[in-house]
Amino acid sequence: MKKKITISKEDQNLFRSEVSDSRPLKPQNRVHHTAIRPHKKVTHTHLQDNAEEIYCVSDFIDPSNYCTSNQQLSFKTAGVQNRQFQKLKQGQIMIEEILDLHGLTIEQARSRVDLFIADCMKCHLRCIIIIHGKGGRGKPPMIKTMVNHWLKQINDIIAFTSAQPCDGGTGAVYVLLRK
């Protein structure tokens, strides 16, 4: 239960006397704060691990294409405008759904990514985030490498890029889906 705070008449009068000579800022001198995107703190957990494949993607990766923990991922198809891609990179597009792949095997991660993207397309979502992690214990980040590889093969994905530090940095990607 919230405790109601009361301000005495004396304090109210003191405040009014201190700010009495202040004036509002002119419109051109104001800083306008706009909420860029509220996060929907939900993870996609109702997916089945062994569901039928929806997207046909290859798992074969040349070892020279393995990602490093701090490597920035970036991909866009020819139809994506540079301005739209910049907004995606800067995290200025509202994230509508989140998938966290921490602790999964490569097979489980592939199944989850596959179903997650199909679900998002059915719901007509535009921007999602996939948290793949950065690897650990001195091992290369295999889930990150595979996510980078898979997303490039899915036609419903028109762009993706590593997230801003507040959203997971190089351990996550913003994904822009086809309309």
Buried (B, 14 or more C-beta within 10 A) or exposed (E): EEEEEEEEEEEEEEEEEEEEEEEEEEEEEEEEEEEEBEEEEEBBEEBEEEEEEBBEBEEEBEEEEBBEBEBEBBBBEEEBEEEBBEBBBEBBBBBBBBBBBEEBEBEBBBBBBBBBBBBBBEEEBBBBBBBBBBBEEEEEBBBBBBBBBBBEEBEBBBBBBBBBEEBBEBBBBBBBBBE
